[in-house]
């Protein structure tokens, strides 16, 4: 029960940060959510590792017009809690991330019409001109009522569902567990493929192959590759900036001469 309260607190905390600080989902990313969940449950290393892997899965998933296919924060918290509290293999927890995230998002979508029915009340409150009351009630609504279904499901899942999942996984055959492990490895690749599909262009496509050569043939880790290509990106940015500013300066000098 205490662990369930900790995981629910993580979800509540990130929702509060997004509401008060307007972080636009930064604090709800799997990398951050997994780290804090692992810290509170006493296994920071597992939380960071799983959060980073699940981040790769959801990195290419973006909300279009407010419609989200999956909810990464809840998926990360439950997956990390499952691996830490049951001692299950990390790959099994990662394999649960996508179905859990999809289910949580569908639950949230079910309550959108309910929250939408409160629009007349918010319109009357806004027209009254009492900005302090409006902001306070909006903050309290987002922090407690707007995400209440997610909080309830999160608490019940950790408090009463983890043991059931442990029993199910303990009875699965080895070949199925190996399949789940392989699936969890491929999911990160699919996440990066979605990201590349979104940002791909002929101008930056070469960097993909450069990174692949560094990793495959030079056997460099991810961090040095990121640092090297980060330096190249900064250098390229300043070159393009100078190329843009030079014609503007030249045009300004011509105007002064005239």
C-alpha positions in Angstrom: 0.0 0.0 0.0 2.9 2.4 0.8 4.5 1.7 -2.6 1.2 2.3 -4.3 0.9 5.6 -2.6 4.4 6.5 -3.6 3.7 5.7 -7.3 0.4 7.7 -7.2 2.3 10.6 -5.6 4.8 10.6 -8.6 1.9 10.8 -11.0 0.3 13.6 -9.0 3.5 15.5 -8.7 4.2 15.5 -12.4 0.7 16.6 -13.2 1.1 19.5 -10.7 4.4 20.5 -12.3 2.8 20.6 -15.7 -0.1 22.7 -14.5 1.8 25.2 -12.3 5.0 25.6 -14.3 3.5 25.1 -17.8 6.2 22.5 -18.6 4.2 21.0 -21.5 4.8 17.4 -20.5 8.5 17.6 -19.9 8.2 16.4 -16.3 5.9 13.5 -17.4 8.5 12.1 -19.8 9.5 8.4 -19.1 13.1 9.3 -18.4 12.1 11.6 -15.5 9.1 9.6 -14.3 11.1 6.3 -14.3 14.0 8.0 -12.4 11.8 9.4 -9.6 9.8 6.2 -9.3 13.0 4.1 -9.0 14.3 6.6 -6.4 11.2 6.3 -4.2 11.0 2.5 -4.5 14.6 2.1 -3.5 16.1 1.1 -6.9 17.3 4.2 -8.7 19.4 2.3 -11.3 16.5 0.2 -12.5 14.3 3.3 -12.7 16.9 5.2 -14.8 17.5 2.3 -17.1 13.8 1.5 -17.7 12.9 5.2 -18.0 15.6 5.7 -20.7 14.5 2.7 -22.6 10.8 3.6 -22.5 11.7 7.2 -23.4 13.1 5.7 -26.6 9.8 4.0 -27.3 7.7 7.1 -26.8 10.2 9.7 -28.2 8.5 9.7 -31.6 5.0 9.7 -30.2 3.4 13.2 -30.3 0.0 14.6 -29.6 -1.9 15.8 -32.6 -4.7 18.2 -31.9 -4.8 17.1 -28.3 -5.3 13.4 -29.3 -2.7 11.2 -27.7 -2.4 7.5 -28.7 -0.8 6.5 -25.4 0.0 8.0 -21.9 3.8 7.5 -21.3 4.0 8.7 -17.7 1.6 6.2 -16.2 3.0 3.4 -18.4 6.5 4.1 -17.1 5.5 4.3 -13.4 3.6 1.0 -13.5 6.3 -0.8 -15.5 9.1 0.4 -13.3 7.1 -0.5 -10.2 6.4 -4.0 -11.6 10.0 -4.7 -12.2 11.3 -3.4 -8.9 8.6 -4.7 -6.6 8.4 -8.2 -8.1 12.1 -8.6 -9.1 10.9 -9.5 -12.6 13.2 -9.1 -15.6 13.4 -5.5 -16.9 12.5 -6.6 -20.4 9.1 -7.9 -19.1 8.3 -4.6 -17.5 9.3 -2.7 -20.7 7.1 -5.0 -22.8 4.1 -3.9 -20.6 4.7 -0.2 -21.2 2.9 0.3 -24.5 -0.3 -1.7 -23.6 -0.5 0.0 -20.2 0.0 3.4 -21.7 -2.7 2.8 -24.3 -5.2 1.6 -21.7 -4.5 4.6 -19.4 -5.0 7.0 -22.3 -8.3 5.4 -23.2 -9.5 5.8 -19.7 -8.6 9.5 -19.8 -10.4 9.9 -23.1 -13.6 8.4 -21.5 -13.7 11.3 -19.1 -13.1 14.1 -21.6 -16.9 14.6 -22.2 -17.4 14.8 -18.4 -14.9 17.6 -18.0 -16.2 19.3 -21.2 -19.6 19.5 -19.7 -18.2 21.9 -17.1 -17.4 24.5 -19.7 -20.4 26.7 -18.8 -19.3 27.0 -15.2 -15.7 28.1 -16.3 -17.2 30.6 -18.7 -19.3 32.2 -16.0 -16.4 32.3 -13.7 -14.1 33.8 -16.3 -16.7 36.5 -17.2 -17.0 37.5 -13.5 -13.5 39.0 -13.8 -12.3 37.3 -10.6 -8.9 36.2 -11.9 -7.6 35.0 -8.5 -10.6 32.7 -7.9 -10.4 31.5 -11.5 -6.7 30.6 -11.3 -7.0 28.9 -7.9 -10.0 26.7 -8.9 -8.3 25.8 -12.2 -5.2 24.8 -10.4 -7.1 22.7 -7.8 -9.1 21.1 -10.6 -6.1 20.1 -12.6 -4.2 18.9 -9.6 -6.9 16.7 -8.0 -10.1 16.3 -10.1 -9.0 16.3 -13.7 -6.6 13.4 -13.2 -8.6 11.6 -10.5 -9.4 8.5 -12.6 -5.7 8.1 -13.4 -4.8 8.4 -9.7 -7.4 5.8 -8.7 -6.3 3.3 -11.4 -2.6 3.9 -10.6 -3.1 3.2 -6.9 -5.3 0.1 -7.5 -2.9 -1.3 -10.1 0.2 -1.1 -7.8 -1.7 -2.1 -4.6 -3.6 -5.1 -5.9 -2.4 -5.8 -9.5 1.3 -6.3 -9.1 1.0 -9.6 -7.3 -1.4 -10.9 -9.9 1.0 -9.9 -12.7 3.8 -11.7 -10.9 1.8 -14.9 -10.6 1.0 -14.7 -14.3 4.6 -14.1 -15.4 5.9 -16.9 -13.1 3.7 -19.4 -15.0 4.7 -18.3 -18.5 6.9 -20.7 -20.5 10.5 -19.8 -21.2 10.0 -19.4 -24.9 7.3 -16.7 -24.3 9.5 -14.8 -21.9 12.3 -14.8 -24.4 9.8 -13.5 -27.0 8.8 -10.7 -24.6 12.5 -9.8 -24.1 13.0 -9.6 -27.8 9.9 -7.5 -28.2 11.0 -5.0 -25.6 14.3 -4.6 -27.5 12.5 -4.0 -30.8 10.1 -1.5 -29.3 12.9 1.0 -28.7 13.9 0.7 -32.3 10.3 1.3 -33.4 10.2 4.4 -31.3 13.3 5.8 -32.8 12.0 4.9 -36.3 8.9 7.0 -35.6 11.0 9.9 -34.5 13.2 9.7 -37.6 10.1 9.5 -39.8 8.9 12.8 -38.3 12.2 14.8 -38.5 13.8 13.3 -41.5 15.0 15.6 -44.3 17.8 15.5 -46.9 19.7 18.2 -45.1 20.1 16.2 -41.8 19.8 12.7 -43.1 23.6 12.3 -43.4 23.9 12.6 -39.6 21.9 9.3 -39.2 24.4 7.4 -41.2 27.3 9.1 -39.4 25.9 8.0 -36.0 25.3 4.5 -37.3 29.0 4.2 -38.4 30.2 5.5 -35.0 28.1 3.0 -33.1 28.5 0.0 -35.4 32.1 0.1 -36.7 33.9 2.4 -34.2 32.1 0.9 -31.2 31.4 4.2 -29.6 28.8 4.5 -26.8 25.8 6.8 -27.1 27.2 9.6 -25.0 30.3 10.3 -27.0 28.3 10.1 -30.2 25.8 12.6 -28.8 28.6 15.0 -27.8 30.4 14.8 -31.2 27.3 15.4 -33.2 26.1 18.0 -30.7 29.3 20.0 -31.5 28.7 19.6 -35.2 25.1 20.7 -34.8 26.2 23.9 -32.9 28.8 24.6 -35.5 26.3 24.2 -38.3 23.8 26.4 -36.5 26.3 29.3 -36.3 27.4 28.9 -39.9 23.7 29.1 -41.1 23.1 32.1 -38.8 26.1 33.9 -40.3 24.9 33.2 -43.8 21.5 34.6 -43.0 22.9 37.7 -41.2 25.4 38.7 -43.9 22.9 39.5 -46.7 20.9 41.5 -44.1 23.9 43.5 -43.1 24.9 44.1 -46.7 21.3 45.3 -47.5 21.5 47.6 -44.4 24.8 49.2 -45.7 23.3 49.8 -49.1 20.3 51.6 -47.5 22.7 53.8 -45.5 24.6 54.7 -48.6 21.4 55.7 -50.4 
